[in-house]
Amino acid sequence: MFNLKHWLNLATNPPEYIWIEALLIKEIPKALLIKFDDKKIWLPKIWILKIERNRLRHCERSEAISIKIKISQYHWAKKFR
């Protein structure tokens, strides 16, 4: 569980978040498959703070969805180690 040290660390050193623009390929209950920089990446939904979806009109797939993902820099860097 969470202890006092965890909560004090969050209060004194809050995580920094970034927005990533990507193309949503597939969504399952626990993860998203996105296309970012011509790479396909699975992101666990638990890492994602917010998702904004937009349908693309001029795309090779009529179902394509452009998304903006708010994710912590820690988790984004962890994915690309």
N, C-alpha and C positions, 0 to 999 in steps of 0.2 A: 504494500500500500504506500501511500504518500506519507512522508514524515515532515517534521518541521524544517529540516535542511532543504528538502525539495521546494517547499513553499517559499522559504526565504530566498533561495536561488532564483526562483521565478520573479519575485518581487524586485530583487536587486539587479538581475541580469535578464530582462525579458527577451524572448526569441525575436529575431528579425525575420520578416516575411517578404517574399517577392511574388510578383505576378508573372506567370508563364503563359504565353499564347501558343496554342497547339491545335492539332486536328484530332478530334475524338474518333477513334476507329471502332472500339468495342467497349461496352460497359457491362460488368457483372456485379453482383451484390457487394463484393469486397474489394474490387479494383477497377481501374480504368486503363485501357490500352490506348495510348496516345501516340501521335507521330510528331516528333520534335526534331528539327535539324536533320531530316531524312532518316531518322532512327525511330524504331518502334520501341516504346517503353511501357512497362506495366508499373502503375503507381497504386499503392494501397490507398483506399479511400480514407483510412484513419489518419494518414499524413496530410490530407487535403483539408484546408480550413474553409475554402469557399470555391464554388464553381459557377461561372457565368457562361451560358450557352447562347450561341447565335447560329442560325441556319445559313449556309452558304448558298447563294443563288448561281454563281458562275463557277461551277466545279464539275469535274468529270463524274462524280457521284452525286446524284440528286439528294441523297440522304446525308451528305457530309455536314458535320457540325463543327464549327469553330468554337473553341472554348478558351476561357481565361481561368487559370488555376492559381489560387493563393496558397502557397506552401512555404514552410519555414526553410531558411537557407541551409540549416543543418540537414534536413531530410533531402533536399535537392542535391547537396554536395555528396551525401551518403550514397545516393543512387548512381552517381557518376565517378565513384572511386575506382 
